[in-house]
């Protein structure tokens, strides 16, 4: 079997002992979580995370007296992180979930 130098650089040559090489871990799925520091819990109308969620996974339920409860629909959250990036108090975090 003749191999050129270009084949070696492009990874077309594989050694026979691939069993000793570790397999890469599968990426974990992420999901948004809203912490206690959320401005909506204190009565400040923010809703930045819900505005930036393209899938509409973050909804707000009125609690009365100007307070809103942010709710993440777990089945709709893709784990993109757009909501965490725009939170002014960093109350939204991305956590790994078991798949």
C-alpha positions in Angstrom: 0.0 0.0 0.0 1.6 3.2 -1.2 0.8 6.5 0.6 1.8 9.9 -0.4 2.8 12.6 2.0 -0.4 14.5 1.3 -2.4 11.4 2.4 -0.6 11.4 5.7 -1.2 15.1 6.3 -4.9 14.7 5.5 -5.3 11.9 7.9 -6.1 9.2 5.3 -3.7 6.8 7.0 -5.0 5.1 10.1 -2.9 2.9 12.3 -4.1 -0.6 13.1 -4.1 0.0 16.9 -7.2 2.2 17.2 -8.4 0.3 20.3 -6.0 2.0 22.6 -7.2 5.5 21.6 -9.9 7.0 23.8 -13.2 7.8 22.1 -14.4 11.4 22.4 -17.2 12.0 24.8 -20.6 12.9 23.4 -21.6 16.5 23.9 -24.1 17.0 26.7 -27.4 18.7 26.1 -27.8 22.1 27.8 -30.9 23.8 29.2 -31.5 27.2 30.6 -32.1 27.7 34.4 -33.3 30.9 36.0 -31.7 31.7 39.4 -33.1 33.6 42.4 -31.3 36.8 41.3 -33.8 37.3 38.4 -35.1 40.8 38.3 -38.7 39.6 37.6 -38.8 37.9 41.0 -38.1 41.3 42.7 -40.9 43.2 40.8 -38.7 44.7 38.1 -40.2 44.2 34.7 -37.3 42.9 32.6 -38.2 40.0 30.3 -35.0 40.3 28.3 -34.5 36.5 28.3 -38.0 35.9 26.9 -37.5 38.5 24.2 -34.4 36.9 22.9 -35.7 33.3 23.0 -36.4 32.5 19.3 -38.2 29.3 20.2 -40.5 31.0 22.8 -39.3 28.6 25.5 -39.4 31.3 28.2 -42.9 32.5 29.2 -44.0 34.8 32.0 -46.9 34.1 34.4 -48.3 37.1 36.3 -47.9 36.8 40.1 -49.6 40.2 40.9 -48.2 43.5 42.1 -46.0 43.8 39.1 -44.2 40.6 39.6 -43.9 37.9 36.9 -42.7 34.4 37.2 -40.4 33.3 34.4 -41.1 29.7 33.3 -38.9 27.7 31.0 -40.7 25.1 28.9 -38.2 22.3 29.1 -39.3 20.6 25.9 -38.9 23.8 23.9 -35.5 24.9 25.2 -32.7 24.1 22.7 -29.9 25.2 25.0 -28.6 27.9 22.6 -27.7 30.3 25.4 -29.2 33.4 23.9 -31.2 34.1 27.0 -28.1 33.8 29.3 -26.1 36.2 27.2 -28.6 39.1 27.5 -29.5 38.7 31.2 -28.4 42.0 32.9 -27.8 40.3 36.3 -26.6 37.0 35.0 -29.4 35.1 36.6 -29.8 32.7 33.7 -27.4 29.9 33.5 -27.0 26.9 31.1 -26.8 23.5 32.8 -26.2 20.1 31.5 -29.1 17.7 31.4 -29.2 14.0 31.2 -30.4 12.7 27.8 
